[in-house]
Amino acid sequence: MLPERTAVLRFEHVLFFKFGWPNEEVIEVHELYPYGLKWYGFYVVEHSPLIREIAERNSVHPNHKRSHFDSFYHYVITFHDETLAVIAGKATVLGEGELPAGKAVTDNYS
């Protein structure tokens, strides 16, 4: 049996990331599930509540500018056992690979 090919992504200007729960067995508890979030997908969240929350929390900074957060995107990638959420300025597909999700997320590709 051949290994499954997966996309290799690079996120640039990462502001926030979270990797782990929920897995596919409890996907329905994810806050984006009612908006179409499913497993084994790559999503860009429009009008992200997470970016809005981060911007609001950052408003205590004396030099806070809400417009700074307009250049970020909210990406969500769902795997079998994990979900990856990333707030970043850019995501680029570098090619294909054969690493499992947990290994691919932690490795640095140059």
N, CA and C of each residue as an Amber inpcrd file, in Angstrom:
protein
   330
   0.8310000  -1.1780000   0.0000000   0.0000000   0.0000000   0.0000000
   0.8810000   1.2470000   0.0000000   0.5890000   2.1830000  -0.8850000
   1.3700000   3.4100000  -0.9830000   0.9890000   4.3910000   0.1260000
   1.9610000   5.1670000   0.6310000   1.6260000   6.1600000   1.6510000
   0.7430000   7.2510000   1.0470000  -0.1130000   7.8140000   1.8700000
  -0.9900000   8.8850000   1.4190000  -0.1950000  10.1660000   1.2450000
  -0.4150000  10.8730000   0.1380000   0.2690000  12.1360000  -0.1180000
  -0.5230000  13.2680000   0.5120000   0.1770000  14.1980000   1.1210000
  -0.4600000  15.3460000   1.7470000   0.2370000  16.6250000   1.3050000
  -0.4740000  17.7340000   1.3670000   0.1080000  19.0280000   1.0230000
   1.0780000  19.4670000   2.1160000   2.1610000  20.1030000   1.7090000
   3.1160000  20.6980000   2.6370000   2.8780000  22.2020000   2.5850000
   2.5470000  22.7810000   3.7330000   2.2030000  24.1980000   3.8050000
   3.2170000  24.9650000   4.6260000   3.3860000  26.2220000   4.2770000
   4.2020000  27.1260000   5.0960000   3.3090000  28.3010000   5.4780000
   3.2510000  28.5850000   6.7680000   2.5280000  29.7500000   7.2490000
   3.5510000  30.8300000   7.5800000   3.2820000  32.0420000   7.1480000
   4.1890000  33.1650000   7.4060000   3.4900000  34.2190000   8.2520000
   4.2590000  34.9140000   9.0720000   3.7430000  35.9540000   9.9610000
   2.6490000  35.3800000  10.8600000   2.9910000  34.3010000  11.5440000
   2.0300000  33.6210000  12.4100000   1.8090000  34.4380000  13.6820000
   0.5470000  34.7260000  13.9400000   0.1500000  35.4470000  15.1370000
  -0.2870000  34.4820000  16.2310000  -0.9100000  33.3630000  15.8270000
  -1.4970000  32.4270000  16.7700000  -1.6370000  31.0780000  16.0900000
  -1.4470000  29.9970000  16.8580000  -1.8130000  28.6790000  16.3470000
  -2.2220000  27.7790000  17.5030000  -3.0650000  26.8150000  17.1710000
  -3.5290000  25.8230000  18.1360000  -3.6270000  24.5000000  17.3910000
  -3.0450000  23.4500000  17.9640000  -3.0380000  22.1450000  17.3230000
  -3.4540000  21.0950000  18.3360000  -4.4590000  20.3160000  17.9820000
  -4.9010000  19.2480000  18.8700000  -6.3970000  19.0460000  18.7780000
  -7.0310000  19.0030000  19.9230000  -8.4580000  18.7740000  20.0480000
  -9.2240000  19.8570000  19.2950000 -10.3660000  19.5730000  18.6960000
 -11.1070000  18.3240000  18.7170000 -10.6910000  17.3740000  17.5970000
 -10.9420000  16.0940000  17.8280000 -10.6930000  15.1070000  16.7770000
 -11.9990000  14.8390000  16.0350000 -11.9580000  13.9240000  15.0710000
 -13.1350000  13.7030000  14.2180000 -14.3480000  13.1700000  14.9760000
 -14.1210000  12.5230000  16.0960000 -15.2340000  11.9340000  16.8410000
 -16.0930000  12.9740000  17.5550000 -15.5420000  14.1750000  17.7510000
 -16.3110000  15.2250000  18.4300000 -16.2900000  16.5480000  17.6500000
 -16.1380000  16.4560000  16.3390000 -16.0610000  17.6620000  15.5020000
 -17.2530000  18.5810000  15.7050000 -18.3980000  18.0090000  16.0530000
 -19.6060000  18.8240000  16.1770000 -19.5420000  19.8370000  17.3220000
 -18.5610000  19.7120000  18.2290000 -18.4260000  20.6990000  19.3000000
 -17.5740000  21.9010000  18.8840000 -16.9150000  21.8210000  17.7340000
 -16.0990000  22.9460000  17.2540000 -17.0230000  24.1100000  16.9220000
 -16.6230000  25.3070000  17.3070000 -17.4770000  26.4830000  17.0980000
 -17.7670000  26.7810000  15.6230000 -16.9660000  26.2540000  14.7120000
 -17.2000000  26.4880000  13.2860000 -17.9760000  25.3550000  12.6130000
 -18.2780000  24.3090000  13.3420000 -19.0240000  23.1800000  12.7780000
 -20.3700000  23.5980000  12.1770000 -21.1380000  24.4640000  12.8430000
 -22.4270000  24.8680000  12.2580000 -22.2890000  25.6140000  10.9220000
 -21.0780000  26.0700000  10.6120000 -20.8450000  26.8270000   9.3780000
 -20.2140000  25.9730000   8.2780000 -20.1710000  24.6580000   8.4870000
 -19.7080000  23.7620000   7.4410000 -18.3800000  23.0820000   7.6770000
 -17.7620000  23.2760000   8.8270000 -16.4850000  22.6210000   9.1170000
 -16.6740000  21.1080000   9.1530000 -15.8740000  20.3950000   8.3880000
 -15.8950000  18.9320000   8.3330000 -14.4600000  18.4340000   8.4680000
 -14.3050000  17.1090000   8.4800000 -12.9670000  16.5280000   8.5950000
 -12.2630000  16.4350000   7.2670000 -10.9400000  16.3920000   7.3430000
 -10.0520000  16.2680000   6.1870000 -10.2360000  17.4370000   5.2340000
 -10.2450000  18.6380000   5.7880000 -10.4420000  19.8170000   4.9590000
  -9.4890000  20.9400000   5.3190000  -9.3800000  21.8870000   4.3920000
  -8.5880000  23.1100000   4.5770000  -9.5480000  24.2660000   4.3910000
  -9.6440000  25.1270000   5.3930000 -10.6280000  26.2020000   5.3790000
  -9.9550000  27.5430000   5.6430000 -10.4930000  28.5790000   5.0150000
 -10.1470000  29.9560000   5.3470000 -11.4220000  30.5660000   5.9150000
 -11.3550000  31.0310000   7.1570000 -12.5380000  31.5250000   7.8600000
 -12.7230000  33.0090000   7.5510000 -13.8240000  33.3460000   6.9270000
 -14.1440000  34.7510000   6.6470000 -14.7770000  35.3740000   7.8800000
 -14.4890000  36.6480000   8.1260000 -15.0320000  37.3750000   9.2800000
 -14.7580000  36.5930000  10.5690000 -13.5060000  36.2130000  10.7410000
 -13.0980000  35.3380000  11.8350000 -13.4010000  35.9010000  13.2190000
 -14.1710000  35.1560000  14.0140000 -14.3870000  35.5800000  15.3990000
 -13.1060000  35.4990000  16.2240000 -12.1860000  34.6080000  15.8470000
 -10.9240000  34.4790000  16.5860000 -10.0320000  35.6940000  16.3470000
  -9.9340000  36.1590000  15.1120000  -9.1390000  37.3730000  14.8470000
  -9.7560000  38.5600000  15.5780000 -11.0620000  38.6540000  15.5560000
 -11.7560000  39.7450000  16.2580000 -11.4560000  39.6920000  17.7610000
 -11.4910000  38.4840000  18.3390000 -11.2010000  38.3330000  19.7690000
  -9.7680000  38.7290000  20.0940000  -8.8230000  38.3000000  19.2780000
  -7.4110000  38.6470000  19.5090000  -7.2210000  40.1570000  19.4150000
  -7.8450000  40.7760000  18.4240000  -7.7340000  42.2330000  18.2670000
  -8.3260000  42.9570000  19.4720000  -9.4630000  42.4900000  19.9570000
 -10.0900000  43.1190000  21.1290000  -9.2120000  42.9750000  22.3720000
  -8.6280000  41.8070000  22.5450000  -7.7550000  41.5970000  23.7130000
  -6.4910000  42.4450000  23.6110000  -6.0160000  42.6550000  22.3930000
  -4.8150000  43.4450000  22.1790000  -5.0680000  44.9470000  22.3620000
  -6.3250000  45.3350000  22.4460000  -6.6550000  46.7650000  22.5250000
  -6.1190000  47.4330000  23.7930000  -5.6940000  46.6590000  24.7830000
  -5.0860000  47.2530000  25.9780000  -3.6780000  47.7690000  25.7080000
  -3.0760000  47.3470000  24.6020000  -1.7330000  47.8220000  24.2450000
  -1.8140000  49.3070000  23.8980000  -0.8800000  50.1240000  24.4090000
  -0.9620000  51.5690000  24.1680000  -0.8580000  51.9670000  22.6850000
  -0.2200000  51.1450000  21.8720000  -0.0840000  51.4580000  20.4450000
  -0.9950000  50.5930000  19.5800000  -2.0530000  50.0710000  20.1610000
  -2.9780000  49.1920000  19.4340000  -3.6010000  49.9100000  18.2400000
  -3.6180000  49.2300000  17.1030000  -4.3190000  49.6940000  15.9130000
  -5.1210000  48.5210000  15.3870000  -6.4240000  48.6450000  15.3670000
  -7.2910000  47.5630000  14.8890000  -6.9340000  47.1800000  13.4620000
  -6.5300000  48.1360000  12.6550000  -6.2080000  47.8690000  11.2400000
  -5.0420000  46.9050000  11.0830000  -4.1890000  46.7880000  12.0870000
  -3.0680000  45.8420000  12.0250000  -3.5690000  44.4100000  11.8040000
  -4.7170000  44.0900000  12.3310000  -5.2510000  42.7330000  12.2640000
  -5.9740000  42.4400000  10.9490000  -6.1670000  43.4620000  10.1310000
  -6.8370000  43.2750000   8.8410000  -5.9900000  42.4760000   7.8500000
  -4.7010000  42.3620000   8.0990000  -3.8150000  41.6490000   7.1690000
  -3.6780000  40.1600000   7.4990000  -4.4000000  39.6920000   8.5180000
  -4.3020000  38.2930000   8.9210000  -5.4720000  37.4700000   8.3970000
  -5.1970000  36.1860000   8.1990000  -6.2060000  35.2180000   7.7760000
  -6.3090000  34.1350000   8.8390000  -7.4910000  33.5610000   8.9490000
  -7.7340000  32.4670000   9.8850000  -7.8710000  31.1810000   9.0780000
  -6.9150000  30.2910000   9.2230000  -6.9170000  29.0090000   8.5210000
  -7.2750000  27.9040000   9.5110000  -8.0670000  26.9430000   9.0630000
  -8.3780000  25.7710000   9.8750000  -8.1650000  24.5470000   8.9970000
  -7.3790000  23.6100000   9.5020000  -7.1320000  22.3580000   8.7890000
  -7.5490000  21.2260000   9.7150000  -8.4150000  20.3610000   9.2160000
  -8.9110000  19.2610000  10.0330000  -8.2950000  17.9530000   9.5600000
  -7.8050000  17.1990000  10.5260000  -7.1900000  15.9040000  10.2870000
  -8.0260000  14.8220000  10.9750000  -7.5380000  13.6070000  10.9460000
  -8.2290000  12.4890000  11.5940000  -8.2810000  12.6720000  13.1080000
  -7.1390000  12.9230000  13.7190000  -7.0530000  12.9810000  15.1760000
  -6.8400000  14.3780000  15.7390000  -6.6600000  15.3800000  14.8830000
  -6.3570000  16.7260000  15.3530000  -7.0190000  17.7720000  14.4480000
  -7.0270000  18.9860000  14.9930000  -7.4230000  20.1680000  14.2360000
  -6.3180000  21.2000000  14.4010000  -5.9710000  21.8840000  13.3190000
  -4.9800000  22.9520000  13.3630000  -5.6770000  24.2590000  13.0210000
  -5.5690000  25.2370000  13.9090000  -6.0620000  26.5880000  13.6500000
  -4.8580000  27.5140000  13.6330000  -4.7590000  28.3490000  12.6000000
  -3.6260000  29.2590000  12.4640000  -4.1480000  30.6390000  12.0670000
  -3.6520000  31.6640000  12.7520000  -3.8740000  33.0440000  12.3390000
  -2.5290000  33.5060000  11.7920000  -2.4830000  33.7780000  10.4930000
  -1.2250000  34.1270000   9.8470000  -1.4790000  35.0990000   8.7000000
  -0.4090000  35.7250000   8.2750000  -0.5060000  36.6540000   7.1630000
  -0.5900000  35.9660000   5.8170000  -0.1000000  34.7230000   5.7570000
  -0.0440000  34.0420000   4.4670000   0.1360000  32.5490000   4.6690000
  -0.4480000  31.7650000   3.7690000  -0.2130000  30.3170000   3.7090000
   0.1920000  29.9860000   2.2910000   1.2520000  29.2060000   2.1500000
   1.7600000  28.8320000   0.8370000   1.8670000  27.3120000   0.7540000
   1.3880000  26.7440000  -0.3430000   1.5630000  25.3130000  -0.5850000
   2.9440000  25.1280000  -1.1920000   3.8000000  24.3520000  -0.5070000
   5.1700000  24.1280000  -0.9730000   5.2920000  22.8970000  -1.8560000
   4.3450000  21.9840000  -1.7350000   4.4090000  20.7450000  -2.5020000
   3.6560000  19.6550000  -1.7920000   4.1390000  18.4270000  -1.9430000
   3.5110000  17.2800000  -1.3050000   4.5150000  16.5660000  -0.4230000
   3.9870000  15.8710000   0.5750000   4.8430000  15.1090000   1.4700000
   4.1200000  13.8840000   1.9690000   4.8040000  13.1140000   2.8070000
   4.2340000  11.8860000   3.3420000   4.2720000  11.8530000   4.8650000
   4.4960000  12.9880000   5.5100000   4.5710000  13.0220000   6.9650000
   3.1800000  12.9850000   7.5810000   3.0260000  12.3160000   8.7250000
   1.7570000  12.3790000   9.4390000   1.5380000  13.7950000   9.9700000
   0.2990000  14.1590000  10.2150000  -0.0490000  15.5250000  10.5980000
   0.7710000  16.0380000  11.7730000   0.8830000  15.2840000  12.8480000
   1.6170000  15.7380000  14.0320000   3.0630000  16.0450000  13.7520000
   3.7110000  15.2800000  12.9250000   5.1080000  15.5010000  12.5770000
   5.2490000  16.6950000  11.6310000   4.3570000  16.7780000  10.6600000
   4.4230000  17.8530000   9.6740000   4.2200000  19.2190000  10.3170000
   3.3550000  19.2940000  11.3020000   3.0520000  20.5670000  11.9330000
   4.2600000  21.0870000  12.7090000   5.0580000  20.2090000  13.2890000
   6.1560000  20.6470000  14.1260000   7.4730000  20.8320000  13.3860000
   7.5820000  20.3270000  12.1680000   8.8310000  20.4640000  11.4300000
   8.9060000  21.8050000  10.7200000  10.1260000  22.3010000  10.5610000
  10.3560000  23.5780000   9.8880000  10.9800000  23.2880000   8.5220000
  10.2890000  23.6750000   7.4740000  10.7900000  23.4760000   6.1250000
  11.3240000  24.7920000   5.5900000  12.4830000  24.7570000   4.9920000
  13.0310000  25.9970000   4.4340000  13.1140000  25.9060000   2.9290000
